[in-house]
Amino acid sequence: MDKGMQERLLGSEVEDKGNLKRRVWDESKKIWRVALPGVLARVSAFGTIVVTQSFVGHISNLDLAGYALVQTLSVRFVNGILVFIFGLGSK
């Protein structure tokens, strides 16, 4: 491994042990950098479903029931694939 890379990796472990407020702020920024795309994806997907369902509801009750059924089955199918492939339900 490159000496500069090793120093960068080791340098992150050797930080000042003081100032708890600063360390909490740094960790919070790191967590949000990782979590924010997932949060935005979930919120936008839910918003898309809600807006689509509200527009379909204006057409007719039968179309709304059909959309709700298809949406429920597709979400359960995708969650089943995630559990099967990635083992999210095994832990």
N, CA, C and O of each residue as an XYZ file, in Angstrom:
364
protein
N       0.842     -1.167      0.000
C       0.000      0.000      0.000
C       0.892      1.237      0.000
O       1.980      1.227      0.576
N       0.433      2.281     -0.638
C       1.174      3.527     -0.738
C       1.356      4.145      0.648
O       0.455      4.084      1.484
N       2.519      4.736      0.884
C       2.816      5.318      2.198
C       1.853      6.468      2.531
O       1.432      6.612      3.679
N       1.506      7.286      1.526
C       0.572      8.392      1.760
C      -0.810      7.883      2.119
O      -1.488      8.444      2.980
N      -1.229      6.802      1.444
C      -2.541      6.217      1.742
C      -2.560      5.664      3.161
O      -3.541      5.834      3.885
N      -1.481      5.005      3.558
C      -1.411      4.435      4.899
C      -1.429      5.537      5.952
O      -2.061      5.382      6.997
N      -0.750      6.638      5.689
C      -0.754      7.743      6.637
C      -2.135      8.366      6.751
O      -2.554      8.761      7.839
N      -2.847      8.458      5.625
C      -4.193      9.016      5.672
C      -5.125      8.118      6.477
O      -5.933      8.608      7.265
N      -5.015      6.807      6.281
C      -5.866      5.889      7.018
C      -5.539      5.897      8.501
O      -6.438      5.862      9.341
N      -4.266      5.943      8.820
C      -3.870      5.963     10.225
C      -4.103      7.324     10.849
O      -4.355      7.424     12.050
N      -4.023      8.368     10.049
C      -4.210      9.718     10.570
C      -5.620      9.955     11.067
O      -5.828     10.776     11.960
N      -6.598      9.250     10.504
C      -7.976      9.464     10.940
C      -8.214      8.863     12.322
O      -9.131      9.284     13.027
N      -7.403      7.885     12.716
C      -7.577      7.270     14.033
C      -6.931      8.093     15.138
O      -7.368      8.057     16.289
N      -5.898      8.827     14.782
C      -5.164      9.588     15.791
C      -5.704     11.008     15.775
O      -5.100     11.904     15.186
N      -6.838     11.208     16.420
C      -7.431     12.529     16.523
C      -7.417     12.945     17.981
O      -7.180     12.139     18.881
N      -7.677     14.227     18.185
C      -7.680     14.690     19.565
C      -8.859     14.083     20.311
O      -9.961     13.963     19.776
N      -8.604     13.707     21.544
C      -9.617     13.036     22.353
C     -10.510     14.046     23.069
O     -11.465     13.654     23.741
N     -10.222     15.312     22.940
C     -11.017     16.331     23.609
C     -12.168     16.806     22.740
O     -12.370     16.314     21.630
N     -12.900     17.745     23.245
C     -13.975     18.419     22.559
C     -15.013     17.435     22.005
O     -15.061     17.166     20.804
N     -15.823     16.919     22.894
C     -16.856     15.952     22.547
C     -17.834     16.528     21.527
O     -18.287     15.824     20.625
N     -18.153     17.796     21.674
C     -19.110     18.429     20.761
C     -18.597     18.384     19.327
O     -19.379     18.134     18.409
N     -17.327     18.616     19.114
C     -16.737     18.599     17.766
C     -16.728     17.178     17.196
O     -17.010     16.984     16.014
N     -16.406     16.192     18.024
C     -16.392     14.801     17.549
C     -17.789     14.328     17.175
O     -17.959     13.630     16.175
N     -18.791     14.700     17.968
C     -20.179     14.326     17.664
C     -20.615     14.986     16.361
O     -21.279     14.354     15.539
N     -20.248     16.248     16.166
C     -20.593     16.951     14.933
C     -19.946     16.284     13.724
O     -20.598     16.118     12.693
N     -18.686     15.900     13.833
C     -18.000     15.241     12.714
C     -18.645     13.895     12.383
O     -18.841     13.576     11.210
N     -18.971     13.111     13.394
C     -19.622     11.817     13.154
C     -21.012     11.995     12.560
O     -21.428     11.219     11.701
N     -21.720     13.005     13.011
C     -23.055     13.277     12.473
C     -22.974     13.639     10.991
O     -23.805     13.193     10.200
N     -21.996     14.428     10.615
C     -21.824     14.775      9.199
C     -21.522     13.541      8.365
O     -22.033     13.400      7.254
N     -20.696     12.648      8.894
C     -20.362     11.420      8.163
C     -21.577     10.519      8.002
O     -21.787      9.939      6.936
N     -22.380     10.398      9.058
C     -23.576      9.560      8.988
C     -24.557     10.113      7.974
O     -25.119      9.353      7.186
N     -24.777     11.430      7.978
C     -25.729     12.007      7.035
C     -25.230     11.928      5.601
O     -26.033     11.850      4.671
N     -23.927     11.948      5.412
C     -23.389     11.811      4.052
C     -23.731     10.445      3.476
O     -23.951     10.315      2.272
N     -23.777      9.436      4.319
C     -24.118      8.080      3.877
C     -25.633      7.888      3.815
O     -26.136      7.266      2.880
N     -26.365      8.413      4.798
C     -27.795      8.120      4.931
C     -28.691      9.001      4.075
O     -29.792      8.579      3.723
N     -28.266     10.196      3.730
C     -29.137     11.131      3.024
C     -29.657     10.611      1.688
O     -30.846     10.784      1.419
N     -28.853      9.988      0.836
C     -29.409      9.474     -0.419
C     -30.505      8.427     -0.205
O     -31.490      8.402     -0.943
N     -30.339      7.573      0.790
C     -31.366      6.578      1.083
C     -32.645      7.210      1.584
O     -33.738      6.794      1.200
N     -32.518      8.217      2.443
C     -33.692      8.916      2.961
C     -34.429      9.614      1.827
O     -35.654      9.530      1.738
N     -33.698     10.299      0.964
C     -34.332     10.993     -0.165
C     -35.005     10.017     -1.121
O     -36.077     10.312     -1.648
N     -34.395      8.870     -1.349
C     -35.002      7.874     -2.240
C     -36.302      7.346     -1.660
O     -37.284      7.197     -2.387
N     -36.326      7.058     -0.359
C     -37.558      6.555      0.268
C     -38.668      7.598      0.227
O     -39.814      7.276     -0.090
N     -38.332      8.852      0.547
C     -39.348      9.903      0.569
C     -39.889     10.160     -0.832
O     -41.097     10.311     -1.013
N     -39.001     10.211     -1.826
C     -39.474     10.469     -3.191
C     -40.278      9.295     -3.740
O     -41.243      9.514     -4.472
N     -39.915      8.067     -3.413
C     -40.693      6.913     -3.863
C     -42.076      6.919     -3.228
O     -43.071      6.656     -3.903
N     -42.144      7.217     -1.938
C     -43.446      7.294     -1.269
C     -44.287      8.416     -1.850
O     -45.488      8.243     -2.057
N     -43.676      9.561     -2.115
C     -44.404     10.683     -2.713
C     -44.935     10.356     -4.093
O     -46.044     10.755     -4.447
N     -44.149      9.630     -4.877
C     -44.598      9.229     -6.207
C     -45.810      8.311     -6.114
O     -46.761      8.455     -6.882
N     -45.778      7.382     -5.186
C     -46.902      6.460     -5.012
C     -48.153      7.218     -4.587
O     -49.239      6.959     -5.106
N     -48.015      8.146     -3.656
C     -49.169      8.893     -3.159
C     -49.767      9.768     -4.257
O     -50.987      9.801     -4.419
N     -48.937     10.468     -5.006
C     -49.437     11.339     -6.074
C     -50.102     10.514     -7.168
O     -51.171     10.887     -7.651
N     -49.498      9.413     -7.563
C     -50.089      8.562     -8.588
C     -51.424      7.993     -8.129
O     -52.386      7.958     -8.896
N     -51.479      7.555     -6.893
C     -52.717      6.981     -6.373
C     -53.815      8.037     -6.295
O     -54.981      7.731     -6.546
N     -53.468      9.250     -5.957
C     -54.492     10.292     -5.893
C     -55.017     10.633     -7.281
O     -56.211     10.890     -7.433
N     -54.157     10.643     -8.296
C     -54.634     10.914     -9.650
C     -55.461      9.761    -10.203
O     -56.460      9.987    -10.886
N     -55.056      8.534     -9.917
C     -55.823      7.380    -10.377
C     -57.170      7.337     -9.677
O     -58.155      6.894    -10.269
N     -57.235      7.784     -8.436
C     -58.492      7.807     -7.699
C     -59.519      8.735     -8.309
O     -60.718      8.538     -8.113
N     -59.076      9.750     -9.050
C     -60.006     10.655     -9.705
C     -60.636     10.035    -10.946
O     -61.675     10.507    -11.408
N     -60.030      8.996    -11.489
C     -60.562      8.373    -12.708
C     -61.760      7.504    -12.375
O     -62.867      7.764    -12.848
N     -61.552      6.482    -11.572
C     -62.673      5.632    -11.152
C     -62.243      4.772     -9.971
O     -61.054      4.618     -9.688
N     -63.237      4.218     -9.294
C     -62.952      3.357     -8.147
C     -62.297      2.050     -8.575
O     -61.435      1.526     -7.870
N     -62.699      1.527     -9.715
C     -62.132      0.272    -10.209
C     -60.648      0.437    -10.549
O     -59.835     -0.431    -10.231
N     -60.302      1.542    -11.190
C     -58.892      1.796    -11.510
C     -58.062      1.986    -10.244
O     -56.917      1.540    -10.173
N     -58.643      2.647     -9.249
C     -57.935      2.831     -7.984
C     -57.681      1.499     -7.295
O     -56.594      1.268     -6.767
N     -58.676      0.626     -7.300
C     -58.505     -0.690     -6.687
C     -57.445     -1.501     -7.437
O     -56.625     -2.178     -6.817
N     -57.464     -1.430     -8.762
C     -56.461     -2.143     -9.556
C     -55.055     -1.630     -9.301
O     -54.115     -2.415     -9.170
N     -54.910     -0.312     -9.230
C     -53.590      0.260     -8.962
C     -53.095     -0.135     -7.574
O     -51.927     -0.487     -7.404
N     -53.984     -0.076     -6.583
C     -53.590     -0.444     -5.219
C     -53.149     -1.899     -5.148
O     -52.183     -2.227     -4.458
N     -53.855     -2.768     -5.860
C     -53.495     -4.184     -5.875
C     -52.140     -4.412     -6.539
O     -51.295     -5.133     -6.010
N     -51.944     -3.804     -7.684
C     -50.668     -3.959     -8.397
C     -49.523     -3.372     -7.579
O     -48.451     -3.970     -7.496
N     -49.742     -2.207     -6.976
C     -48.694     -1.575     -6.175
C     -48.332     -2.437     -4.971
O     -47.151     -2.607     -4.668
N     -49.320     -2.977     -4.290
C     -49.065     -3.822     -3.125
C     -48.290     -5.066     -3.516
O     -47.325     -5.436     -2.848
N     -48.709     -5.714     -4.600
C     -48.016     -6.936     -5.031
C     -46.593     -6.649     -5.495
O     -45.682     -7.425     -5.206
N     -46.392     -5.545     -6.210
C     -45.039     -5.246     -6.696
C     -44.101     -4.891     -5.545
O     -42.936     -5.290     -5.554
N     -44.595     -4.146     -4.553
C     -43.746     -3.804     -3.410
C     -43.381     -5.057     -2.628
O     -42.232     -5.215     -2.216
N     -44.341     -5.946     -2.419
C     -44.040     -7.193     -1.705
C     -43.079     -8.070     -2.503
O     -42.217     -8.727     -1.919
N     -43.215     -8.087     -3.829
C     -42.316     -8.864     -4.679
C     -40.883     -8.344     -4.581
O     -39.937     -9.119     -4.436
N     -40.739     -7.030     -4.662
C     -39.395     -6.428     -4.585
C     -38.785     -6.666     -3.209
O     -37.596     -6.971     -3.109
N     -39.577     -6.533     -2.149
C     -39.052     -6.807     -0.805
C     -38.663     -8.271     -0.650
O     -37.681     -8.579      0.025
N     -39.420     -9.177     -1.267
C     -39.065    -10.595     -1.241
C     -37.753    -10.866     -1.943
O     -36.949    -11.672     -1.475
N     -37.530    -10.200     -3.065
C     -36.257    -10.359     -3.786
C     -35.105     -9.832     -2.931
O     -34.048    -10.459     -2.860
N     -35.304     -8.684     -2.283
C     -34.250     -8.132     -1.429
C     -33.907     -9.075     -0.285
O     -32.735     -9.256      0.044
N     -34.917     -9.670      0.315
C     -34.670    -10.606      1.410
C     -33.954    -11.849      0.905
O     -33.043    -12.357      1.558
N     -34.372    -12.339     -0.265
C     -33.770    -13.556     -0.810
C     -32.328    -13.332     -1.251
O     -31.451    -14.135     -0.933
N     -32.082    -12.260     -1.970
C     -30.744    -12.012     -2.532
C     -29.776    -11.496     -1.467
O     -28.674    -12.023     -1.316
N     -30.185    -10.486     -0.747
C     -29.263     -9.826      0.176
C     -29.368    -10.332      1.595
O     -28.545     -9.970      2.435
N     -30.351    -11.153      1.887
C     -30.483    -11.723      3.228
C     -30.819    -10.706      4.277
O     -30.359    -10.816      5.414
N     -31.622     -9.702      3.923
C     -31.927     -8.642      4.881
C     -32.801     -9.131      6.021
O     -32.817     -8.517      7.088
N     -33.517    -10.209      5.824
C     -34.390    -10.709      6.883
C     -33.725    -11.748      7.768
O     -34.335    -12.210      8.733
N     -32.500    -12.125      7.468
C     -31.855    -13.197      8.217
C     -31.118    -12.731      9.451
O     -30.636    -13.557     10.227
N     -31.019    -11.453      9.651
C     -30.235    -10.951     10.787
C     -31.087    -10.345     11.841
O     -30.573     -9.879     12.858
